[in-house]
């Protein structure tokens, strides 16, 4: 059932990813839940257990260590409660499963500081309550699970009425959908009523363990990150976009009168390059094998302290970031380890624990720099016997600001208080592109629109990166309160373009100091720090 659930979610994870409320290119609920489930399934396979209690414990351990993102952490808590509910049980009947479902739901609710209805928590609770009701009369596991899933699906359909953000986006809750896929896969594993599913499951079980050791590799549908510039005065950008869409995802095609920049994840880089050659001369060609990169090293544990010696020291700081420029900023601020991650790639609890094991501080401070990593960091804190504090930074600017307020001579409590106060004083702006059509807060957004985001809200929409950037900054800057703007420009923006934006800001916002810094982050053209 565990392996069947993992397999079925893996097959349908993109459906879950596409339910992301924001149309940004980092919808990853399905991916995070699938990676968490794969970790649970691998642990079950390793355990060779033949009773329900031990299998549930193995799934709990695997999901706990492999948990990624908030959805993955909540899923791991569901498995934790499930294992507790099945303690002492070798074979389970419907009453045992109902009790375990209830304990799973209760455990997950307790793990979340402020539970919100209309999420995976609601679907789990409703499934548990339905299971308790059914178990009083129903002994047939197949009928029991079918009815639980049916009720869960009815609950899922109601989630847009519980959360306005879901209603506006016209989607159901992604985590709840992922949970139902797991339950459906578990049901298929019990009933043996789908020959095709079991052929696929057989292949899933036969998969070589070494190739699945780093699960991001299994997650990469299109393996080659392909980038190039077309020198052409007659290029039709919209036509090129249409032609390239069928070759992959994470596509970006932008340009001016003389150049077109192309970025795409594809399995056919040669064919993509041929399309470009039909328009003009190609320069700056770069093709990276992402599967190889991820397999060789998922967590980029960088020794950014040059003299990392064996003896303990007072503090070690761990942070999460993507983009070489941003990592170098953290290096300059004396961070001990940078875990590669952020949008599109949330590190697991185990990844964070590995970083903890490799630093020497008596006190360890973790800066997640992403709201979807905070729960995994806190879970790592609970699992470790080291003295760890998690400063709940949600953005890169918050992480940088927190570090600037850190003082090695102060005690831990004072530092944490100062860092948490400091992150309240910085505003973050991000500029990226929309991956689908949607409407949010009455704003109509089309696929490929440039969008400006700040504090969880889409503030600006348009077709021009610079115009959207300026509009976003006008929305969030108060010249009476803010005096420093830092521009982190991403891998798809040239230094010249970023400096042009900086000069434009200096002209319009004379009271503010402007800094332009290479961030190198993927998918996000700019990240702005406003202080």
N, C-alpha and C positions, 0 to 999 in steps of 0.2 A: 504493500500500500504506500509506504514512504517513497520507494523508488518509482512506483507508478505515478504518484503525485508530482515528483520532481520532473519526470519525463514529460508529462502532459503540460506542465507549466512551461517547461523549456520550449515546447512546440508552439505555445501561444503567448510567449512573453512580449512579442512586438505589439500584440493587440492591447496588452496591459500598458506598455510604454506609451502607446498612442492616446491613452486616456488622460495624459498629463493636462492639468487645467491650463497652465501657461503654454502657449505654442512655441516654446523655446527649444533649441536643439539638444536638450539634456533631460528629456523625459525618461526616467530610468527606473520607475517603480517595478516594472516587470522584470527587467534585467537584474535588479538588486534582489528581488524575491527568488528568481530562478537560481542565481548564484548561491544564495543562502540555502535553498533546497538541495542543490547539488552537493554542498558541503555536508548536509544531513544525510543524503543518500550514500555518499562515500563512506561516512562513518558507520552507517548500518552495514554496508557491504564488508567493511573491515572487521566488524564485530563477530561475525559468524554466530550470532545469537539465535536461539530457537524458541525463545519465549517472549511474550509481549512486553513484559517489564524491561528486559535488557535491550530489546530493539528500541523501545521508546526512549530509554536513557541514552542510547547511542545517537538517536536522531536529535535529541535535545543538545547533547554535547556538540555534535557536528554543526547544527544550526547556530548555536551560541558563538562558536569560534568563527564561523563563516558569515555571520550576519553583516549585511551591507545596507547602508541607508536606513532611514527611519522604518520603512516597511519591512526590511529584513530583520531589524532588531525586534519589532513587534511580533513578527513571525517566529523568531527564536523564543520569545517569551510564551507564545502559544504552545510551542513544543515543550518548553520547560514545564508549564502547567499540565500538559497532557501526560508527560512522564510521571509527574507527581500523582496524578489521578490513577495511573495504572501500576503504581507501586504494589508489589506482592501478587501481581496477576500474571499467570502463565497463558491462559486463554481468556479472551474477553467476549462477553455477550453484550447485547444492546444496552443493558443497564450500566455495565462497566464503562462502555464507550460514552454514554450520556454523561456519566459522572466526570469522566476525564475531560470531555468537551467543556463542561461547566468550569472545571478547575483551570483549564487552558484560558478560557475567557476571563476569569477572575484575575489570573496572574498577569495577563497582558494589560488589563485595565489598571492594575496597581503599578505597573512599570512605567506608565505614562503620567507625567505630572498633571497635565490638564487634558483628560480624555475628551475627545470631540466626537459627537454623534454624526453619523453619515460617512463613517470611515470603515476600515477593515475591522475595527473594534466592534462596531455595531453589527456587522455581518456575522462576526464570530459569536457575539452574545446571542443574537437571534437564533443562530444555528444550534447553540448549546441549549437554549430554552426549548426549542422545538424537539431536540433530541430527548430531553428529560420528559417531555409530554408523551412522545411516541413510545419511549421505553417502557412505560407502564403497561402497554398492551402488546406492542410489536416485538417479536422475537427473531424475525427474519432480517438478517443483516442487510441484504440487498434492498428490500423494501424500506427498511429503516433509513439507510443512507440516501436512497433516492428521494425520500420525503424531506430529509434534512436539507439536501441540496436544492430541492424545489423551493423550500421556504427561504433558503439563503438567497436564491435568485430573485424572489419576490422582494426581499428586503433590499437587495442591491438596487433594484429598479426604483426604490423609494429614496435612495440617497440624495438625488438632486433636490428633493423637497426638504431635506434636512440641512444641506449646505448650499448657500446661495452661489458660491463660486462654481460648484458643479453645475447648477442650473443654468447659469449664464454661459458656461462653456459648452453646455449641451452634452455632458458626459456623466457616466456613473463613476463611483469611486474606484480608482485603479487598484488599491490594495485589496478591497473587497472582491473585485473581479479575479485577482490573482489567487486569493484564498479558495474561491469556487473552482478554479482550474485544478488546484491541488486536490480538493475533495472529489472532483470528477475522475481524476487520474487514479485516486485511491479506490474509488468504486469500480472502475474498469479492472483494476488489479484483483479485486475480490470476485467479480462476476465472470471474468473470462468471456465477455460477450462481444469482443472486438478483435478479430484475428489480425487486422492491420496494426492495431495498437500494440499487440503483443509481439508482432514481428519487429516493430520499431523498438519496443522495450528490450527485446533480446539483444538488438544491436547496441542499445544504450548500456546494457549490463556488460557487454563484451568490450566496450571502449577501453583502450589501454589506459591504465591508471596514470602512467607518467604524462601522457598527453593531456590529462585533465587536472594535473596537479595545480596548475595555475589556471583558474577557471575563466579568466578573462578571455583566454584564447578561444574557448568554446563559444564565448559571447560575440566574437567578431564575425559578423556575417560577410563583410567585404574587407579583404585582408590587406589591400595596398592603399596607403595614403598617397595620393597622386596630386602634385602641384606643378603648375607651369604658368608662364606668361606668354600670351600671343601678341606679337607686334603686328598690328593691322589697323588701317584707317577705315576699313569697310566691314568690320565684324558686326554681325547681328547677334547681340547678347541674348535676347529672348529666344531666338531660334536655337542658339547653342545650348541654352538651358534645357529646352525641350528635348533636344537630341541626346543630351547626357543623362537625363533623368533615369533612363532605363538601365544605366550602367552601374548604379550604386546609390549611396546615400551620403549624408553630411556634405551636400554639394553647395558650393559657393561660386558664383560667376559674377564678377564685378568688373567694371572698366571705365575708361574714358574715351576720348576721341582717337587715341593711338594705341592703347594697350588693353588687354583683357586678362584678368587674373582668374585662374581656375583652380579650385580645390575640390577634390572628391575622394570618397572612400569607395574603392571598386575592386573587383576581381579581374578586370580586363584593362590594365593601364595602357597597353599597346593600342587598343581600339579607341580609348579616350584621346590619346595623343594624335592618332590619325584624324580624328574629328577636328582637333585644333589645327593640324597642318593644312587642312583644306581652307582655313581662314587666313593663316599667315605664318610667319617665322616664329619658332618656339624658342624661348630662353628660360633660364632659371628652373630647369626641369629637376624635380625631386620626387623620387618614389621610395617610400619606406614600407617594409614588410611589417605590419603591425602585429601579426600573430607571432612572429619571431621575437619582436621586441618585448611583447608581454610575457612570452614563455621564458625568455632569458632573465627577465627581472620585472616583476609586477610592482613591487615596492621599491622606490628609488631611495634607499637609505643612504643619504649622502652625508659623509663626514664633513660638515661645514666648519667644524672646529678643527684647525690644522694640527693641534697638539692634543688629540684625544688620548689621554693617558689612562692607565689602568686604575689609578687611585680614585676614590670617590671625591666628588666636589659637592658644593652646597646645592647648586641648581643645575638641572638640565631642562632644555625646552625642545619640545617636539611640535612640528607644525605640518599642515597639509597644504599642498600647492601644486599647480600645474603651470608650465611655462618657464623656460630657462631664466628669463629675466627676473621674474617674480621670485624664483628660488634663490637667485643671487642676492636679491634685496634681503631676503631672510638670512642668508649667509652673512651679509654685512652686519646684520643685527644680532649676530652671535647665537643663532639657533643651532642646536646640536644635531638634530636629524630632520630632514624634510621627507615626508611620505608623499610620493606622487599620487595625486588624486584631486578631486573636486567635482566640477560638473562632468557628467557622463561616466566618471570612474570613481565611485566611493570606495575607500579602503575598508576592509573587513575588520571586525574586532580583533581577529588574529593578526592581521597586518599591523595594527596599532600596538598590540602586545609585543610583537617582534621588535618594533622600534623601542619600546620600553626596555626590553631586555638588553638592548645595545647601547644604552646611555648610562652614565655613571653618577648621576646626581642623587643626593639624598632626598631631594624634593624634585619632582618632575611636573612640569606644566605643559599641558597639551592645548594647542590652539587648532580647532577643527577647520575654521574659516569657511564653513558651509553648514547651513542649518540641517542638511541631510546627513551629516557626519557626527553631530553632537551626541546622539544617542549611542552610537557605536563606541565613541570615545568614553562615555560614561560607563558603558558596559565593560570596556577594557579596564577601567579604574576598579570596578567591583571585583573583577576576576584576578587582578594582580595583588601581590602582597607589598608592592612598593608604595611609597607615599606620593600619590598622584592627585593633582587638581586639574579640572577641565575648565578653562575660561571659555564661555559659550560664544566665541566669535563666529559670525555667520557669513562674513565676507573677507576678502583679502585686505581691504583697507582697515577693517576692524582688527585683523591680526597684526598688521604693521603698527597701528596706533597702540595696541596693547603692549607690544614689545618696546615701544618708545617710552612707555611709562614704567617699565620694569627696572628695578634697582637691586642689584645683587647684594647690597649691604642691608637691605630690609629683610624682615622675617616674612615667612610665606603668607600669612594672613594679610599683612599689610600690602604685599605685592598683588595678591589676588583682588583685594578691594580696589587698589589703584587701577589695575588693568580693567576690571569690570566697569569702573566709573569712566575710564578713558574711552571705551568703545561706544559709550552713549553720546560722545561728543563728535563722532565722525559720521558723515552721511556717505552712502555708496550709490553710485550710478553705474549701470552696465548697458552696453549697446550690443545687440546681437540681431539675429534674423528669425522670422516666424517660419515654423515648419508646417503649418496648416492654417486653413481658414478658421476663424472663430470670432466671437463677440464677447468682450469683457468690459464690464461697467459701461455698457452702451457704446463702446468703441469697436468699430468693425475692423478686423485685421485679416489681411489676405496672405496666403502663403508667399514667402520670400520678402515680405515687407521688412524694412529695418525697424526695430523696436527699441525704445529706451526704457529701462526699468530702474526703479528705486524703491527701496523699502517694501518690496513685495507687490508693487503696483506698476502697471505699464503707463508711463507718463507721456510717451511720445511715439508717434508712428509716422513713417514716411518711406521714401524710396532712396533718399540720399543719406549716406552715413554721417557726413559732416553736419547737415541740417538737423537730423534727428539728435545728434550729439549736443549741438548748441541748444536746441529746444529742451532737451532733458536737463541740461545744466541750468538753464534759466528757471526751470521748475524747482530745482532743489537748492540753488545758491541764494543766500541772503547776504548781501554785501555788508550789512551792518553787523552780522554775526560771523561770517566766514571770511577768512583771509588767506587760506592756502588751498589750492586745487592741484592734485597730482593726477596726471594722465598716464595710465599704464596701457600702452598700445599692444595689440595682439599680433599673432604670427601672420595675419592676413592684411596688416596695415604697414605701409612703408614708414620709415623714419621721417621722410619729407612730409608725408600727409599728416603725421602726428604733430610735427612742428608747426605746420600751417594752422592746424586747429589750435595749438597753443598760442600762436600769434594773434589769431582771431579773438581768443578769449581775453588776452591781455588788452586788446583795443577796447573790448566791450566792458570788461570788468576790471577797471583800472585799480581798484582798491585791493585786488587779490594777487598774491604771488602764484605763478604758474610753474609747475615742474612737469617735464615730459620724461617718462621713464619707459624703457623697453621691458614689456612684460612677457611677450612671447606666448601668451595664453591662446589655446585653440578656441574656435567657435565664437568667442566674444571679441568684437572689434576693439572695444575700449572698456576699461574699468576705471571709473573716476573715484577719487577720494576727495571729499570736501570737508575741510575742518575750519 
